[in-house]
Amino acid sequence: MPRATLLTCLVAASLLTACAGPSEGPPAPASPAASAAAGPAAAGAPPAGAPPAGAEMSGIDVVFLNTMIGHSERTVQIVRLARDRLRDDALRTLAAAIEATEADELSAMRGWLPTTGPGVSAAGHDHAGHGDDTALDRLRAASDADVDRVLREVLADHQRAAADLARAQVGVGRNERVRDLARRIDQSRSAEVELLRGTP
């Protein structure tokens, strides 16, 4: 999904927040720390534990979580599509760390949504278009000699979009735990983009 579309969804959702009654933020499931193989890309474990007293999950928080779930599901799909064909050891290690980090975050985010409470929709997110499908087709069609370069390009664009979305959420979200997740995503995805660009 283009970055502009992701940001537009988030901004549009913010206009509905006043109509979506707040509810008590749900407790987060405990999750293992993400692999540190990506260095700064995997810095910090996903948030865990109950939110502070009075924390509220707003409509825009739920929109962000649903959107990020779809985005991370597509990230895992991208990595798994190419991982067994990669030639560069550093890129293979980075891809494995990205997959582990986002699988861990997915577990946490999915655990937060079912108990968001009345007035806030936690409907399943349709993530068709995250990636996008053309990028997946590029990976499928890439030759063995070219797959490393194509994955770096596809994944860098995809992770940059996630960082943009997360950065926007930090400014408009209500639930501090969700905003903390957004900060971590912004930092980790931005670092991953730099690592992907710098891979030989």
C-alpha positions, 0 to 999 in steps of 0.5 A: 500500500502506498505511503500516502494511502496508509497515512490517509487512512490514519488521518481519516480515522482520527476524525472518527475518534470522537465518535468511537467511545474510548475503552480500557486498554487491553492487557498485552500478552507476554512475548519473547524478545525479538532477535538482535541479529538486526542490530538497531533494527531489532532494538527493544522488545515489543511492549508487554504488560498491562497499560497504565491505569486510565489508559484508553484505546481509541478508534485511531489506535485500533485502526493503527493496530489493524493496519500494522497487523496487515502490513507486518503480515505482508512483511513476513510474506515478503521475507518468506518468499525470498529467504531460501534463495538469498545468497548474501549472508548478511542479508539472510541474517537481516531478513531472519531478524525482521521476520522474528521481530514482526512475528513477535509484534504480530502476536502482541498486536493480535492479542490487544484487539479482541478486548478493545471494548464497545464503540471501537471496531476491531474488525479484521484488516484486509491487507490486500495491497500491502507490499504491494502485489507488484512487488511480490510478483517482482520477487517471484520473477527474480532470478537467483542472481537478482533476488538479493537486489530485488528483496532489498528494494522491495523490503526497503520500500515496504519498511519505509511505509511502516515507519511513516505510518508509525511516526504519524501514529505517535502524534495522534494516538491516545493509548500510550502503549500503542504509541510506544509500539509505534515509536519502536516500529518507527525506529526499527523500520527506519534502521532496517531501511538503512541496513537494506540500503547499505547491504553490498 
